Every structure is written in structure tokens, then in C-alpha cells.
Amino acid sequence: EEQTEFDKWLEVNFATPYNIDFKYRYKETESDYDYYTVPAKYNDAIKMAHLVKYLCVETYDEVAGTDFTRRYFPKMFFLIGEWEYRNNGTYILGTAEGGRKILLAGLNYLSDNIAKGPEYLNYYYFKTIHHEFTHIMNQTKDIPADFQLVTGSKYVGDMWSEEPYNKEYLANGFITAYSQNSYQEDFAEMLSTYITNDASQWEEWLEEADKAAAEKAKKTGETTTAPSELLSSKLDIVRRYMKESFNIDIDVLRETVQRRQADVFAGKVDLTDITVK
């Protein structure tokens, strides 16, 4: 294959410094045969490469050091244009395989989602990257045993997308509906949701959780631990894990993610420039 300008840019910005293979060309063997998939548009792939570099790779460089990023950050990204639709009405935004490869789907909606604002960019792409990276870190250092005890009896597996679980997750002490799948998914959702949202949004969710639980208790007469306490307990374990295992302060990580995100939306990052510096 002839090297494009983009290939040269990727070599200088991903392959050489981090040994990351950023695959934007469609390769059937890298995709999942269970789904209809389409290639990612070239211009959207360029934007995504810039975003991954600025919002993820360089964020972890800044917070944890380049050696950390080189050692732990996934070694391959594979982009596809469409989401992977399941037959239950949900769809896959991205996946990680064996701690090595991250699949990012829905690339052909990237420009629309950038135009809509940071919450869309996070919901569809960046929370997924941080979530999958959390799984990769968990493969190196195990999730602390006490984490799965906090909301231990409330995990529901694949039923997380069904009623009432898709509505009552906050009241049950989960930050997202998907968190209810398993303690491993819960851990990854806690970290990725925390760092891609600001402090006021997090506080809002805690208040909402307690309010929802109080309303539920009125109807059922059941009183349980306040969900905000459950969420805070889990967050404390995530905070301790990241500090002890990787010397990362999740509040510094969040602040860095938020600052860099603001730079992108203030137009300070050229997402189309592929000249090799």
C-alpha cells in the first residue's frame, strides 16, 4: 500500500514514540464477522487520530509519564465507520481485546458528534477508550476484592439494558446502566465516567441517586444504604487502586482530561493538520 501523508504522520506521532498501530484502513480480518461493518471515512479518521493523541495519549503522558503510556496504553486502534448493532436494540461503541487492541466504531458520525459538544464526544468515543483502558490496567493489577462487595448482590449481567434496571441504576448505587453488568464493568464505568465529567455533574448524579432511592423507598417501604454512599465507597476504592497501582491521582487525571477537552472545543487543537513536524 502506498504511504499517504496521514500514514507518515501516524508513524511520527503513534508508531515511533509509542509503538501504537493506528489502523484506519478497513481490514476484514480485524473486524467482527458477527456484525455488518463499513470503513471509516478518511477525514474522520484523521480527526480521531488527533483526538486520541491529545485527549488520551498525551493526557496519560502528562499525568503518569511517557513510560507509563508506552508500557500500558493499547498498542492498536482499529476504526470502523458504523456502530455494531446487537439484536436486542443496544449497540457496541467499542471493545478491547486481550489488552492490546481497541476497536472504535461509529467513526462516520464523528464530525456530527464534535459539533454537538463534549458530552457527545465522550459518550460515543472517549469514555469508551478510558473504559477499555481501565480493563487493560485491571489485567496488570487486579481490582481490589472489596470493590465487588459494595453493590455485590445487585449485578444483573446482560439484563442491564432492560427495565427496570435501565432506569433505576442510580438509585441502586450504579453510575451507569451498564455498570450493573458485572463488578469488572462497574469498575471501568466508575473511572471512565468520573474523569470524563466535571465535579458538578458528578455531584448532581449523587443527589439524583439519593432522590430516586428516597422515592423508591416511599413506594416499597424498603430502606437501604444511600446510593450516594455506595457510589462514594466505590469511587474511593478506584481512587486508592489508581494511586497505589499506577501512582495516578484520579482528580488530577480528571482535571487534565477536562482542560484538554476544553482546548479542543475552544479550537486550540488543529484536528486536520497532518504535516510532519
Residue pairs with C-beta under 8 A, 6 or more apart in sequence:
1 25
5 274
5 275
5 276
6 24
6 42
6 45
6 46
6 49
6 274
8 274
8 276
9 49
9 274
9 275
9 276
10 22
10 49
12 276
12 277
13 49
13 53
14 20
14 21
14 22
14 49
14 53
14 57
15 21
15 22
17 66
17 70
18 57
18 69
18 70
18 73
19 70
19 75
20 57
20 73
20 74
20 75
20 76
20 77
21 75
21 76
21 77
22 49
22 52
22 76
22 77
23 30
23 76
23 77
23 78
23 79
24 40
24 42
24 45
24 48
24 49
24 79
25 39
26 37
26 38
26 39
26 40
26 80
27 78
30 78
30 101
30 103
31 37
31 78
31 80
31 103
32 84
32 95
32 103
34 84
35 84
35 85
35 92
36 82
36 85
37 80
37 81
37 82
37 84
37 105
38 80
38 81
38 82
38 108
39 80
39 81
40 48
40 79
40 80
40 81
40 107
40 108
41 81
41 107
41 108
43 111
43 272
44 81
44 107
44 108
44 110
44 111
45 79
45 107
46 271
46 272
46 274
47 110
47 111
47 114
47 271
47 272
48 79
48 104
48 107
48 110
48 125
50 269
50 270
50 271
50 272
50 273
51 121
51 125
51 126
51 264
51 271
52 77
52 129
54 260
54 263
54 264
54 269
55 126
55 257
55 260
55 261
55 264
56 73
56 126
56 129
56 130
56 133
57 69
57 73
58 260
59 253
59 256
59 257
59 260
60 68
60 69
60 73
61 68
61 69
62 256
63 248
63 249
63 252
63 253
63 256
64 246
64 247
64 248
68 246
72 133
72 136
72 137
72 140
72 246
73 133
73 136
74 96
74 99
74 100
74 101
74 102
74 132
74 133
74 136
75 100
75 101
76 100
76 101
76 102
77 101
77 102
77 104
78 101
78 102
78 103
78 104
79 104
79 107
80 103
80 104
80 105
80 106
80 107
81 106
81 107
81 108
82 105
82 106
82 108
83 91
83 92
83 93
83 105
83 106
84 91
84 92
84 105
85 91
85 92
86 92
88 161
89 161
90 161
91 105
92 105
93 104
93 105
93 106
93 124
93 125
93 128
94 102
94 103
94 104
94 105
94 125
94 128
94 129
94 131
94 132
95 102
95 103
95 132
96 102
96 103
96 132
96 133
96 135
96 136
97 103
99 135
99 136
99 139
99 140
102 128
102 129
102 132
102 133
104 125
104 128
104 129
106 124
106 125
109 124
110 125
113 120
113 121
113 124
113 125
114 120
114 121
114 271
117 265
118 261
118 264
118 265
121 261
122 196
122 197
122 261
126 196
127 192
127 193
127 196
128 192
130 191
130 192
130 195
130 196
130 257
131 188
131 189
131 191
131 192
132 188
134 187
134 188
134 191
134 192
135 184
135 188
137 245
137 246
138 184
138 187
138 188
140 245
141 241
141 245
141 246
143 183
143 184
143 187
143 241
144 237
144 240
144 241
146 237
147 183
147 186
147 187
147 234
147 237
147 238
147 241
148 183
150 173
150 230
150 233
150 234
150 237
151 172
151 173
151 174
151 186
151 230
151 234
152 183
154 172
154 173
154 174
154 180
155 180
155 181
155 182
155 183
155 186
156 165
156 180
156 181
157 181
157 182
158 181
159 165
159 180
160 166
160 169
160 177
160 178
160 179
160 180
160 181
161 177
161 178
165 172
165 177
165 180
166 177
168 212
168 216
169 175
169 176
169 177
169 179
169 180
170 205
170 208
170 209
170 212
170 227
171 209
171 212
171 213
171 215
171 216
171 227
172 180
172 213
172 227
173 209
173 225
173 227
173 230
173 231
173 234
174 180
174 186
174 189
174 231
175 189
175 190
175 193
175 194
175 205
175 231
176 189
176 193
178 185
178 189
179 185
179 186
179 189
179 190
180 186
186 234
187 234
187 238
190 231
190 234
190 235
190 238
191 238
191 242
191 250
194 202
194 235
194 238
194 250
194 254
195 250
195 253
195 254
195 257
196 257
198 254
198 258
199 254
205 231
206 227
206 228
206 231
206 232
207 228
209 226
209 227
209 228
209 231
210 226
210 227
210 228
212 227
213 224
213 226
213 227
216 222
217 223
217 224
238 250
239 249
239 250
239 251
242 248
242 249
242 250
242 253
243 249
243 250
263 269
264 271
